[in-house]
């Protein structure tokens, strides 16, 4: 089983920032679509942002506030979260998937809480 290792969650005040990191095995990082999902209590899991080569995607609610980026040398994908809002409170999950190679791996999740 492939392991995605997440870090960087925690407590932030509204308007604050956090950066999430996710390390994936080198064997899959460069060929995967890497994404960050989140799930708030009582809500469905939603895709927040993804990166595939130079192409990025953001859900409308985080555009202009969150930035996803990747470091090939470190096999790491980051999610820089700025101007955080209480609605951003959720468990954030890293995802690595490939339709071509037929896999879909998840991290264990990291809690992000935005509260004053």
N, C-alpha and C positions, 0 to 999 in steps of 0.2 A: 504494500500500500504506500503510495506516494504521500509524503508529509509536507504540508505547507506550514511554515512557522511564522505566526503573526506577532507583532508587538506594537506598542505605542498608544494603546487605548488609555482611558482614564477619565478624570473629571476636569471639565473646563467651564469657565464662566461664559455667559452669553457675550458674543463678540470676540472670544478668545480663539486660540488655534491649537491644533494637535496634528501630529504626523503619524500615520500608520505605516508600518513596514511589513512586508511579506517576502520571505525567502523561499524560493522554489528550487527543486533539484536542477542542476545545470543541464541535464539531459532533456528537459522539457521546456525550460524557460524561454528559449529563443524561438520555439515553434508553437507556443501557446498564445491564446488570447487570455490575458491576465485581467481579472476584474475584481472589483470590490462591491459586495452586496451588503445590505443591512436589513435587519429585522427588528422592528419595535414591538413591544408587547401588544398582543391582539391584532397585529397587522401581518400581512404577507411579506415574505422576503422580496426585496426589490433591488434591481441593479442600480448602483450609484454611479459607477464609472468603469470604463474598460479601456485597455490599450492593446493594440495589435500592430506591431511595427511602429510606424509613425502616426497611425490613426487612433484617435481617442473619441470616446463617447461619454457624455454626462447626462444624467437625468436633469430635467429642467430645474428642479428645486435646488440644485447645487451649482448650477452654471454661474461662473464668475466668482465662486467662493472656494471650490475644491479644485485641486489639480492632481491628476494621476501622471506618474512618470515611472520609467524603468531604468535600471542600471544593469546592463548586460554583464559587466565584469563581476558584479556581486550577486547576480541572479535574483535581484530584489526589485519588487514593485512597491512604490510609495503612493500614499494618498495624503496630500497636504490639505488640511481642512482649516480654512480661515473664516472669520466672521461667523462663528458657530452660533446656532440657534437651539433653543430647547427642543424643537422638532427634529433635530439631528440626533437626539438621544436614541440609541439602538445598539444592538450587538452587530458588529461589522465583521463580515466574513471575506476572506480572500478566496478567489476561485481561479483555477487554471484549467482550461479546456481546449480541446481540439476536435473538430468534427472530422478532419482528415484522418487522424490517428485514433479516434474513438475513445477519448477519455474526458473525464469531468471530475476534477479533484477539488476538495474543500479544506480550508483551514478550520481550526477549532473555534474561531470567533474571539473577538476582543470587544469588551464593553466600552462604549463611549457615552458619557453622561454630561449633558450641558445644563448647568443649573447655577443659580446664584446662591 
